[in-house]
């Protein structure tokens, strides 16, 4: 970005924002549109036509000739089909046209995108439907060509949801309905309750020329072979370290693109591993935050290309160093901007905070398997459970102060005012400052961090839609139950004091769900034993995590609250299981290709040169002992490596020929193929340490992680 460019001058310039609408629509039409959007109302055809015309004029003024319905199918990425504004009138003349019909509904192929059996190959019709709550925007290619992108939902011909936006919007409405209902029972009137999300995105950057020489990175996004370099992250000197000029230039270019799209990119820094970085944006409404995170991932890759870099979003691109995730920070607010998870100065007496706070904790406890499922993807298996990311056990960190508050409530103590604590550093140049309510626990998968919950398990490459669908839904379900309890109790005893009733409910929920609260080190083995004693599930792999989508309990939760039908849940489980198998299959085949055509030829070439050297030296007398020793070591490893290739081929053949259902096939990949891959990698990495660098057929970890 040019040094004289102001952020405020470029921010949201590529977004059809409220300000743009106001400029291109009449005042009456603008107010009518905002009223329909903010009250969850429906647009009539006339108003849709006016909105479409305004959007077209705005986009054309910016040089745009095409538009697309931008949607999020169950592929994990986004999809788009471009149409131009060009049309033909009744007289056969060329005109530029974009109507309310074009804006509100489109058609997409619902059989070529994942449907999990909802659509057969010959049943191709699907629909994209405009999401009026998320603003349209312009995406540009490197040459400046712009496409007007209209955020939409995606469904099959009969209305089944084939995307991630539809259930997300449904979960937001469910949370709003029950949140408003509860607040009304508590004497607080508000028009809306909604979830806010701020996602932190981790990623790796590698030199693009190095990337091109690694077929594993190109096909799978992670290194399938690679011995650790002499230096990794042992000295903790990468985190928050000085950012390389090349990377800083990339970050500057990225920020500019994101700001133009109305994305409030705020924080950037080096992460724990070499070549790893993080970006965080300011909180916004859950639906928009999800759309924006998809754009962030896309822009990370696009902008990296300009700087001869490649962005890796895989959860574990390098063995032996930290993997990448994204922290899904979640809070809940009213239309007036009141954060319902803010404890205030007297949290023990803050009944509204306590009830919403406990609703989240109760939901996480009762639906722990569902929370775990929301972070399940093939890449995350390589990251979760190591001493770098939360384990596969769902627990909640609340901090010592709130845990002490629970103890006091349980023992019947009266409310106490929170004493503000200030830290003094013992130097006049360092001002004292107020201490936060809680410490941070980086080992916890679900942590309360003062006025929000931070879900730390989500994978770097994954959409944040699914975890937010789950958090919204389980919280709203608990709010609904609490509302039902209040209403039932008041019907039975109209004179019952509300404050007393709330205290009883708070105490009941706290006692029932305290088992999920853990403030200690989630990495230690003792916690696994303790979690087992408490009855908390530990789900270590994706196929097992996806089983929850078939539970009757989950089907009932989703169907009763209009989130997803049983048919839609089953389709998602089928799609995710197939994706797991296909991902592992691609990785295994890539591994075989590298092993057979790159690693074996290289080490056998080295073995041949050792043999020549040994033969030459042996002719001169009793020499060549070192060469002979190296040849023997290489021969043993090459034999083992070749056997590993055959073992992996056998496991792959068994998996590909399996006639079982999607889960049965996924289990073969989990139990046979992945262990064979691990064994082959261990031998290959050992061979890499013996082979001269100039013979290696690809850049090693030192080249990839420590580029200039």
VEXNU-891538 format. One line per field, with one value per residue (C-alpha): x, y, z; residue number from 1. Coordinates in steps of 0.02 Angstrom, whole numbers, always signed. Layout:
BEGIN
x c(X,...)
y c(Y,...)
z c(Z,...)
k c(NUM,...)
//
This chain:
BEGIN
x c(+0,+65,+130,+9,-146,-268,-359,-519,-503,-501,-601,-753,-732,-764,-919,-1099,-1114,-1254,-1166,-1162,-1345,-1391,-1301,-1378,-1555,-1689,-1706,-1874,-1810,-1653,-1752,-1872,-1727,-1640,-1803,-1831,-1652,-1640,-1812,-1784,-1924,-1948,-1913,-2055,-2015,-2022,-1897,-1784,-1784,-1731,-1595,-1532,-1528,-1433,-1308,-1281,-1253,-1130,-1034,-1030,-961,-816,-787,-876,-961,-1006,-1091,-1097,-1196,-1056,-1095,-1017,-1054,-999,-828,-749,-718,-828,-908,-961,-1031,-1010,-1144,-1127,-1251,-1278,-1453,-1561,-1722,-1880,-1811,-1654,-1545,-1406,-1443,-1367,-1489,-1490,-1660,-1725,-1752,-1567,-1518,-1627,-1617,-1493,-1470,-1322,-1283,-1335,-1270,-1090,-1065,-1069,-1245,-1217,-1349,-1480,-1456,-1427,-1318,-1470,-1552,-1451,-1558,-1510,-1541,-1439,-1538,-1478,-1430,-1485,-1395,-1222,-1167,-1115,-934,-813,-671,-533,-405,-223,-261,-401,-549,-690,-833,-985,-1006,-1177,-1173,-1304,-1368,-1370,-1507,-1569,-1724,-1834,-1758,-1630,-1481,-1323,-1214,-1149,-1234,-1413,-1397,-1289,-1427,-1555,-1448,-1432,-1621,-1642,-1520,-1606,-1778,-1731,-1616,-1750,-1876,-1765,-1723,-1907,-1940,-1801,-1880,-1765,-1841,-1732,-1770,-1631,-1498,-1357,-1188,-1028,-871,-690,-582,-393,-315,-147,-49,+123,+216,+348,+448,+348,+494,+529,+344,+341,+476,+372,+234,+169,+137,+55,-62,-97,-46,+74,+244,+230,+417,+540,+669,+672,+807,+942,+843,+654,+556,+650,+717,+545,+624,+496,+341,+313,+487,+539,+442,+547,+537,+470,+333,+293,+270,+151,+55,+39,-30,-148,-213,-252,-353,-447,-484,-556,-674,-730,-635,-562,-391,-311,-175,-28,+124,+243,+177,+273,+343,+467,+376,+211,+105,-65,-197,-345,-494,-614,-777,-928,-1094,-1071,-1138,-1032,-879,-898,-908,-759,-652,-681,-620,-471,-415,-437,-343,-201,-166,-195,-89,+52,+73,+114,+263,+328,+264,+139,+19,-11,-173,-154,-168,+0,+107,+270,+306,+387,+334,+172,+22,-105,-279,-400,-472,-658,-696,-884,-994,-1177,-1251,-1416,-1476,-1418,-1240,-1243,-1125,-1223,-1062,-990,-981,-980,-909,-1025,-1037,-1116,-1262,-1270,-1409,-1415,-1230,-1238,-1383,-1310,-1137,-1204,-1311,-1151,-1062,-1213,-1225,-1041,-1056,-1215,-1164,-976,-970,-1055,-931,-788,-865,-870,-679,-658,-568,-428,-291,-340,-303,-117,-130,-253,-187,-6,+76,+31,-158,-303,-328,-476,-566,-692,-677,-708,-585,-669,-525,-494,-607,-762,-726,-713,-878,-958,-894,-968,-1136,-1141,-1102,-1238,-1129,-1202,-1142,-979,-915,-767,-614,-518,-336,-194,-19,+132,+295,+412,+480,+419,+427,+300,+123,+13,-131,-290,-273,-393,-528,-449,-282,-272,-258,-186,-211,-400,-509,-651,-597,-688,-575,-662,-817,-813,-779,-630,-649,-470,-493,-547,-427,-339,-412,-588,-740,-794,-976,-993,-923,-1032,-1186,-1150,-1113,-1267,-1379,-1325,-1330,-1503,-1563,-1510,-1588,-1749,-1748,-1717,-1862,-1974,-1924,-1961,-2129,-2182,-2132,-2225,-2381,-2378,-2336,-2380,-2318,-2147,-2009,-1913,-1745,-1764,-1815,-1665,-1548,-1617,-1595,-1419,-1370,-1447,-1358,-1195,-1198,-1253,-1122,-970,-886,-840,-745,-557,-432,-273,-151,-251,-91,-45,-84,-164,-303,-347,-372,-470,-580,-618,-667,-785,-865,-802,-779,-612,-632,-463,-507,-624,-726,-772,-808,-930,-1032,-1122,-1216,-1312,-1358,-1544,-1508,-1425,-1557,-1690,-1593,-1571,-1743,-1845,-1757,-1757,-1568,-1550,-1663,-1613,-1588,-1475,-1375,-1351,-1294,-1164,-1096,-1083,-995,-871,-828,-800,-692,-588,-559,-522,-401,-302,-307,-231,-98,-53,-41,+66,+177,+199,+243,+375,+445,+460,+511,+607,+674,+723,+817,+910,+967,+1011,+1116,+1207,+1225,+1301,+1428,+1477,+1503,+1614,+1714,+1730,+1788,+1918,+1986,+1988,+2103,+2227,+2235,+2137,+2032,+1846,+1781,+1677,+1601,+1559,+1476,+1371,+1323,+1263,+1160,+1085,+1047,+949,+849,+818,+754,+642,+584,+541,+444,+353,+304,+231,+138,+61,+12,-72,-166,-223,-284,-386,-463,-504,-583,-688,-873,-928,-1017,-929,-886,-817,-705,-648,-600,-485,-399,-385,-329,-227,-175,-123,-16,+70,+102,+178,+295,+350,+380,+488,+604,+603,+648,+793,+854,+844,+968,+1094,+1080,+1187,+1083,+1129,+1051,+887,+749,+658,+692,+711,+638,+783,+747,+560,+556,+708,+697,+754)
y c(+0,+173,+266,+412,+302,+314,+158,+258,+310,+130,+37,-54,+33,-136,-171,-125,-57,+41,+200,+139,+88,+257,+340,+234,+212,+339,+379,+290,+133,+131,+142,+6,-109,-81,-111,-275,-332,-285,-353,-517,-469,-517,-407,-383,-395,-208,-171,-313,-236,-69,-147,-243,-87,+10,-133,-143,+44,+44,-105,-40,+126,+24,-60,-224,-318,-483,-542,-707,-790,-826,-975,-1101,-1281,-1430,-1434,-1325,-1184,-1062,-1076,-953,-949,-785,-699,-534,-390,-404,-445,-423,-320,-355,-260,-366,-227,-258,-188,-200,-277,-344,-374,-421,-596,-608,-542,-649,-819,-911,-1088,-1202,-1383,-1477,-1646,-1596,-1521,-1632,-1683,-1841,-1934,-1796,-1770,-1905,-1870,-1843,-1728,-1574,-1425,-1323,-1144,-1003,-879,-704,-677,-498,-492,-504,-363,-391,-355,-348,-472,-424,-525,-465,-368,-272,-365,-360,-480,-426,-562,-584,-693,-830,-989,-1149,-1281,-1429,-1428,-1481,-1356,-1465,-1362,-1405,-1271,-1203,-1033,-1098,-1190,-1047,-922,-1040,-1058,-869,-851,-988,-900,-734,-804,-888,-748,-615,-729,-755,-570,-527,-649,-561,-391,-333,-284,-292,-313,-436,-549,-603,-690,-597,-685,-637,-769,-779,-859,-949,-990,-1032,-942,-1028,-972,-1007,-1079,-1200,-1244,-1288,-1419,-1511,-1616,-1659,-1476,-1450,-1600,-1608,-1445,-1533,-1616,-1805,-1827,-1714,-1735,-1597,-1465,-1437,-1288,-1279,-1183,-1249,-1079,-995,-857,-859,-803,-615,-602,-467,-493,-517,-374,-490,-554,-380,-322,-468,-423,-243,-298,-420,-288,-170,-302,-352,-172,-138,-285,-211,-340,-263,-347,-282,-394,-477,-566,-711,-870,-1003,-1102,-1040,-967,-966,-811,-754,-628,-574,-465,-367,-448,-438,-527,-717,-736,-594,-654,-824,-748,-639,-783,-873,-716,-702,-879,-842,-677,-754,-868,-738,-601,-723,-759,-575,-586,-752,-839,-978,-981,-1150,-1168,-1353,-1391,-1480,-1439,-1480,-1625,-1581,-1398,-1315,-1338,-1204,-1177,-1034,-972,-941,-803,-801,-682,-636,-460,-367,-245,-106,-176,-249,-398,-529,-619,-469,-515,-336,-284,-403,-563,-661,-541,-523,-648,-609,-643,-801,-876,-842,-896,-1059,-1090,-1096,-1209,-1324,-1337,-1379,-1513,-1595,-1589,-1613,-1740,-1615,-1478,-1598,-1643,-1459,-1457,-1625,-1626,-1735,-1607,-1572,-1752,-1715,-1561,-1596,-1686,-1634,-1510,-1368,-1375,-1426,-1613,-1709,-1691,-1549,-1445,-1264,-1145,-1011,-947,-950,-804,-876,-1049,-973,-884,-1053,-1122,-977,-994,-1180,-1151,-1021,-867,-698,-604,-512,-367,-403,-315,-231,-284,-176,-232,-125,-168,-80,+49,+230,+224,+81,+134,+20,-63,-157,-346,-447,-553,-716,-777,-860,-1048,-1090,-1276,-1264,-1304,-1191,-1046,-899,-748,-607,-572,-704,-887,-940,-1106,-1153,-1321,-1263,-1309,-1174,-1232,-1261,-1148,-1071,-1099,-1271,-1226,-1071,-1170,-1287,-1152,-1051,-1203,-1283,-1114,-1075,-1248,-1217,-1044,-1123,-1249,-1112,-1010,-1162,-1188,-1008,-1007,-1175,-1122,-956,-1045,-1163,-1026,-852,-772,-855,-725,-716,-685,-839,-944,-884,-925,-1102,-1124,-1054,-1170,-1321,-1290,-1253,-1415,-1521,-1457,-1413,-1574,-1493,-1351,-1376,-1237,-1339,-1404,-1494,-1567,-1674,-1860,-1840,-1736,-1877,-1992,-1860,-1824,-2009,-2015,-1867,-1954,-1831,-1908,-1913,-1927,-1937,-1954,-1887,-2043,-2067,-1881,-1886,-2024,-1893,-1835,-1999,-1989,-1979,-1846,-1734,-1767,-1715,-1558,-1502,-1551,-1479,-1312,-1302,-1309,-1466,-1613,-1793,-1808,-1655,-1720,-1890,-1809,-1707,-1859,-1950,-1802,-1778,-1963,-1969,-1814,-1896,-2051,-1953,-1840,-1986,-2075,-1924,-1909,-2094,-2095,-1938,-2020,-2173,-2063,-1970,-2130,-2223,-2085,-1964,-2036,-2212,-2153,-2022,-2138,-2277,-2152,-2110,-2296,-2320,-2181,-2259,-2426,-2347,-2260,-2421,-2520,-2389,-2379,-2567,-2586,-2473,-2583,-2602,-2445,-2405,-2465,-2306,-2322,-2505,-2460,-2325,-2444,-2573,-2444,-2380,-2555,-2597,-2435,-2451,-2628,-2569,-2420,-2530,-2647,-2494,-2444,-2616,-2612,-2444,-2504,-2655,-2547,-2429,-2573,-2640,-2469,-2432,-2604,-2595,-2625,-2556,-2393,-2225,-2255,-2430,-2361,-2217,-2339,-2435,-2273,-2230,-2400,-2468,-2332,-2195,-2311,-2376,-2195,-2156,-2305,-2262,-2082,-2129,-2230,-2098,-1961,-2064,-2089,-1902,-1873,-1991,-1929,-1780,-1623,-1599,-1768,-1733,-1720,-1581,-1437,-1494,-1416,-1296,-1226,-1215,-1144,-1030,-940,-759)
z c(+0,-43,+108,+82,+67,+212,+269,+280,+98,+34,+167,+94,-75,-159,-54,-94,+81,+163,+107,-74,-65,+3,-142,-280,-211,-170,+14,+25,-63,+43,+205,+145,+103,+271,+363,+271,+301,+484,+531,+438,+320,+139,-11,-134,-320,-348,-210,-269,-444,-372,-268,-419,-528,-395,-374,-561,-580,-435,-505,-685,-625,-555,-723,-684,-826,-742,-583,-491,-355,-232,-121,-4,-56,+49,-33,+102,-23,-118,-290,-424,-601,-695,-800,-890,-879,-1067,-1130,-1285,-1287,-1387,-1535,-1539,-1471,-1347,-1174,-1001,-880,-702,-624,-454,-521,-572,-401,-289,-375,-483,-543,-509,-546,-389,-447,-488,-315,-159,-108,-7,-106,-103,-291,-420,-572,-682,-554,-588,-540,-388,-334,-263,-157,-113,+68,+97,+266,+187,+70,-111,-155,-301,-322,-442,-538,-549,-710,-622,-696,-569,-534,-433,-301,-221,-64,-80,-3,-107,-106,-207,-317,-171,-50,+42,+102,+6,+84,+248,+244,+255,+422,+488,+452,+530,+687,+701,+693,+824,+941,+911,+947,+1111,+1166,+1143,+1228,+1382,+1398,+1391,+1533,+1629,+1599,+1459,+1292,+1137,+953,+919,+995,+880,+886,+847,+787,+768,+685,+702,+547,+552,+394,+324,+185,+79,-71,-228,-327,-185,-177,-363,-334,-203,-280,-107,-69,-239,-227,-40,+42,+161,+155,+151,+174,+262,+399,+531,+508,+642,+705,+720,+851,+1003,+1056,+1048,+945,+803,+898,+881,+806,+683,+521,+365,+240,+106,+219,+282,+102,+75,+233,+176,+7,+92,+212,+70,-23,+134,+184,+12,+42,+208,+311,+467,+463,+622,+695,+607,+679,+666,+746,+843,+696,+565,+414,+510,+533,+596,+547,+653,+612,+721,+778,+666,+646,+633,+456,+386,+485,+402,+228,+266,+330,+165,+76,+192,+147,-38,-28,+71,-77,-213,-135,-93,-279,-312,-195,-265,-109,-81,+65,+148,+246,+286,+472,+475,+324,+413,+529,+694,+701,+754,+643,+597,+663,+681,+844,+833,+958,+993,+1091,+1096,+1094,+1091,+958,+1074,+1074,+1249,+1264,+1360,+1407,+1497,+1683,+1744,+1912,+2010,+1908,+2052,+2053,+1864,+1828,+1642,+1622,+1727,+1630,+1457,+1518,+1589,+1434,+1331,+1455,+1471,+1282,+1264,+1399,+1338,+1154,+1172,+1030,+915,+963,+927,+758,+710,+707,+619,+452,+382,+409,+589,+639,+619,+731,+873,+1025,+1008,+1126,+1009,+998,+1109,+1137,+1070,+1239,+1247,+1406,+1454,+1538,+1645,+1750,+1936,+1980,+1897,+1966,+2140,+2107,+2066,+2230,+2327,+2239,+2271,+2455,+2472,+2494,+2452,+2300,+2311,+2209,+2098,+2163,+2025,+2030,+1965,+1919,+1963,+1878,+1999,+1878,+1867,+1677,+1674,+1721,+1825,+1734,+1775,+1776,+1669,+1750,+1689,+1631,+1460,+1440,+1270,+1302,+1322,+1172,+1231,+1340,+1417,+1394,+1488,+1383,+1246,+1216,+1111,+1019,+976,+888,+715,+574,+473,+307,+370,+360,+525,+474,+553,+725,+731,+679,+824,+954,+904,+906,+1070,+1159,+1090,+1141,+1321,+1320,+1258,+1400,+1527,+1455,+1465,+1647,+1692,+1604,+1678,+1854,+1838,+1776,+1925,+2051,+1984,+2145,+2135,+2150,+1985,+2068,+2175,+2025,+1926,+2069,+2075,+1887,+1892,+2033,+1947,+1781,+1868,+1969,+1821,+1698,+1806,+1750,+1583,+1669,+1678,+1710,+1709,+1579,+1444,+1371,+1521,+1528,+1699,+1621,+1502,+1651,+1745,+1593,+1577,+1760,+1732,+1584,+1453,+1280,+1190,+1001,+915,+731,+598,+556,+739,+759,+613,+693,+797,+642,+646,+831,+865,+996,+866,+734,+859,+908,+728,+662,+805,+788,+597,+577,+469,+429,+456,+268,+266,+416,+336,+174,+267,+357,+190,+108,+250,+258,+70,+82,+218,+111,-47,+45,+117,-51,-140,-6,-13,-203,-200,-70,-180,-328,-228,-153,-318,-438,-327,-165,-222,-378,-275,-136,-259,-356,-195,-157,-329,-302,-136,-223,-354,-219,-119,-272,-317,-140,-113,-262,-173,-21,+140,+116,+96,+265,+289,+116,+150,+316,+232,+92,+218,+311,+150,+87,+245,+235,+47,+72,+213,+110,-39,+76,+143,-34,-64,+102,+62,-112,-33,+94,-44,-151,-6,+26,-155,-182,-25,-59,+109,+144,+163,+346,+315,+178,+288,+425,+306,+262,+447,+511,+364,+243,+365,+474,+315,+265,+435,+424,+248,+297,+446,+332,+195,+318,+383,+204,+177,+320,+238,+60,+4,-15,-197,-238,-149,-280,-188,-66,+112,+270,+288,+114,+144,+320,+321,+154,+135)
k c(1,2,3,4,5,6,7,8,9,10,11,12,13,14,15,16,17,18,19,20,21,22,23,24,25,26,27,28,29,30,31,32,33,34,35,36,37,38,39,40,41,42,43,44,45,46,47,48,49,50,51,52,53,54,55,56,57,58,59,60,61,62,63,64,65,66,67,68,69,70,71,72,73,74,75,76,77,78,79,80,81,82,83,84,85,86,87,88,89,90,91,92,93,94,95,96,97,98,99,100,101,102,103,104,105,106,107,108,109,110,111,112,113,114,115,116,117,118,119,120,121,122,123,124,125,126,127,128,129,130,131,132,133,134,135,136,137,138,139,140,141,142,143,144,145,146,147,148,149,150,151,152,153,154,155,156,157,158,159,160,161,162,163,164,165,166,167,168,169,170,171,172,173,174,175,176,177,178,179,180,181,182,183,184,185,186,187,188,189,190,191,192,193,194,195,196,197,198,199,200,201,202,203,204,205,206,207,208,209,210,211,212,213,214,215,216,217,218,219,220,221,222,223,224,225,226,227,228,229,230,231,232,233,234,235,236,237,238,239,240,241,242,243,244,245,246,247,248,249,250,251,252,253,254,255,256,257,258,259,260,261,262,263,264,265,266,267,268,269,270,271,272,273,274,275,276,277,278,279,280,281,282,283,284,285,286,287,288,289,290,291,292,293,294,295,296,297,298,299,300,301,302,303,304,305,306,307,308,309,310,311,312,313,314,315,316,317,318,319,320,321,322,323,324,325,326,327,328,329,330,331,332,333,334,335,336,337,338,339,340,341,342,343,344,345,346,347,348,349,350,351,352,353,354,355,356,357,358,359,360,361,362,363,364,365,366,367,368,369,370,371,372,373,374,375,376,377,378,379,380,381,382,383,384,385,386,387,388,389,390,391,392,393,394,395,396,397,398,399,400,401,402,403,404,405,406,407,408,409,410,411,412,413,414,415,416,417,418,419,420,421,422,423,424,425,426,427,428,429,430,431,432,433,434,435,436,437,438,439,440,441,442,443,444,445,446,447,448,449,450,451,452,453,454,455,456,457,458,459,460,461,462,463,464,465,466,467,468,469,470,471,472,473,474,475,476,477,478,479,480,481,482,483,484,485,486,487,488,489,490,491,492,493,494,495,496,497,498,499,500,501,502,503,504,505,506,507,508,509,510,511,512,513,514,515,516,517,518,519,520,521,522,523,524,525,526,527,528,529,530,531,532,533,534,535,536,537,538,539,540,541,542,543,544,545,546,547,548,549,550,551,552,553,554,555,556,557,558,559,560,561,562,563,564,565,566,567,568,569,570,571,572,573,574,575,576,577,578,579,580,581,582,583,584,585,586,587,588,589,590,591,592,593,594,595,596,597,598,599,600,601,602,603,604,605,606,607,608,609,610,611,612,613,614,615,616,617,618,619,620,621,622,623,624,625,626,627,628,629,630,631,632,633,634,635,636,637,638,639,640,641,642,643,644,645,646,647,648,649,650,651,652,653,654,655,656,657,658,659,660,661,662,663,664,665,666,667,668,669,670,671,672,673,674,675,676,677,678,679,680,681,682,683,684,685,686,687,688,689,690,691,692,693,694,695,696,697,698,699,700,701,702,703,704,705,706,707,708)
//
